[in-house]
């Protein structure tokens, strides 16, 4: 069976039709959201062919840690933060396609499969994480998004952001290369993935990974899409291509927040429009008969919820960690839903099973084919999520606990000989396979919520429900031991008696 994984960065679950069911955003989950409906007919079309998971959670955050979960089938955030793949990671593309730098004839002779990466995600190549592309048979890098160091032409161009910021690169690149909607990055990525399918669909059991940076900021979608949510389009006094990772009312008026949300929603619509091109190719090539598609994101984002914008800042509350996750399988599930907890680490064993390759031991993910086939099959009792050195989240879908570290957040170790090059951490000398870390945590208390009555986790029940707090803390300690987390993680989280 062929397998296609489509990862869209920073995609909020409540903006996806299979989850909002045509309801205005403020009726889906968070009353703090605007009252417009975000149309995503192609996500709906995919869900109609597949299984929608209602209880899906990210794992390691933010962007590249989530990808390392996908590429290794193991939670990264318990051992280190943002970083590259390492030699002993047994990463997914190498498991599919074997050792690098070999001919397609040889890899197929040796029982491996053709794999292809199509992406505009500059971080895959960037210093500090830039080797995620190396294991694929083929790679297509769409240049120019966010801080891609591509064009240098000394030209004048319009940019909504500080000219000293890294997004200057983005707007220089787009000024020199963008003419119409087809030149926007989501269109290029999904368009190139569609072209690859048309040229390569005769390969047996291929793996196509589509890593689309949209709807991650910079949010600069076509104006006609912005006008669906803000009739002014870009005819506003001023705008920024991204939201501050902070409390929004320290930076924006309510009108400015509305415009930011409009551009984010328009970016989601853009992704959906070009997803339709790929699904059309699936129809034309009759690929649904022998191809599985996994559609998901790395994490969500605050978009005015809890008074905040962006990622990071605080616990992995629902807008960040609760993600869309849809699997369209040739044989199992058509328009069905599941409530078993699933996570990004599950993509690894699920892909390997689909392309008939063995899965290495010691993975944290589970193959999802059994639960696609049987709605009573179990995946795991709890999902966990977090950012390295910060609080750790555990949920069964009904209750959620965000466990803060003890005051000094020690002991904490970084399990890699590499430095922290992107997100800053104060690392000591490398010794015995690890580095000591001096890291402050969020200045946020441990938080417990009942998601059945409080889906956006506004009410902290940690003091009111001490017996449930203890139960969830015990469950977290049990999961950490089960996944062989470094033992000091339990100590820094105050879970050791």
Phi, psi and omega in degrees: 000141174281160178218132175239125174250124178245113181249117177253125188283135172063045182262114178288135180300321185285354176266002183256127184308320179298347179249328180268343175052037177081005179276151172300152184303322183286357175251359182277307183210308185253118177293350177282351181278161179291170188263026178259159177260134179260108183283125176227070185297333181279328169296320176299318180298319178294317179297325178296334179267353190221205182242126179260127180264122182273346186236055182257139185224149188293283188130249179274138179229161358271239197304296186288323173303322176297321179291326178292329172302315181292317186285338183243344184071018181227146178290122179279325195294347178278345185240333180191176178256215184303124179191177181279172167290152179240166191300328184264016184284341183052052188294155189304311181301324178289329176292328179282314192248001176078193181301148181288170174063042175234160181287157176297322179299318182290315182296323178290323177298324183273009175088010178269179185233155175287136177229149181219136172251129171237120187202151169246015186277098186302329182299336179297335181251348190283149177303132183108343177202005201278047175227021184286349183268353196286337185272355184279153173296320180219154183220136171235114181256115177275116190275152163115348186282151176048249187255025180299124181277081188246280185276142179233006185306132181281077183239156174273138181206161181270133176222133180282352187252169176304125181297346177273353182275163182292341179290352172305323179298316182302311185283334170295313180301312184288327177301323185273347188230347188258128177239323182213186185301326182293345178270352175293154193294319178300321178295318180293316183294307182290330175293317178293322177298321177296316178298320179298318178301315182296328181272336192237007187294347180277352173297144178276130172054048180283159174238117177248121178249119181251110182249097187261118184293329174292146008267030170301147174296154011291135179264097180222056183289169177304142186298324182295335175280322176301321183296343175295336185241336176221107187301344180283345186059233177264009180276066179235164184302313176199158178208157176242148184282357182213163176260145177294138177279081190189183172292124193293327185285357170278353187229334190225152166280170177298324179293321178293322176299317179302318181292320177300314179298324179297318180290324176296313179300320178296324178295322177296316178300320178300313178303314183296319180303317184274339167302324178302326178297317179293319179294326174300318178295323175301319177295308186297324184266002181055040183277345180299337184290336183217027182225133174257137175244131171248125181238125183198193177221172177275327181185171175262210179199149169289137180224051186101345177297143178054024178074017188235163172235147171081194185258189174059212171075319189203192181305164176279068178292170189309315181300338179268314194260337182273113195239159171287145181203112183232134177235120175256110184254144181300332188244332190241133172075120175218107184071024181260167178229153176226149177244010176291142178295127175232159183216170182297330178298342181285343180297321184303300180291332180292318177296313182298321176296319182297320183265014173060049173237147182290150179259129177299159176287172173065028173271149177272343181277164177236146177292128185271355181301319179301320181283336171293323182282323187229113182296347179265355179291145182261152175253296178203160179278325184227147169254147177234155181205160176168171171250142184309129174080359182252201179291161178239134183255141172223139179210148169253008182096333177264313177244150177223135178239130171249102186270115178279152177290169171293170191304316183271356177053043180227157356281153179215134181229148177256114187268076176189148174281350182277153176281165172275110189255346185245291171278130188284131170223144179272101186257141175273193182289145178285125180204133179055040174081011183204166176235136173292147184236131170257107190218126173279155179255176174300141175278065186222136181286157173305138190230131178233129179224150173264104187288344179292327180249347185219069188297334179265005171062049178280331187254125177269115183258014185300320179279325184285330183237067184298328180292322177288324176301313179297319179300315181288325176294319177297319179297319179297315178300320180294318179294317180300320177292322183295328180265013178057043175296149175308132187300334180291345176299319178295323181292314181291336178273001179071029182258007177254124182293000000 
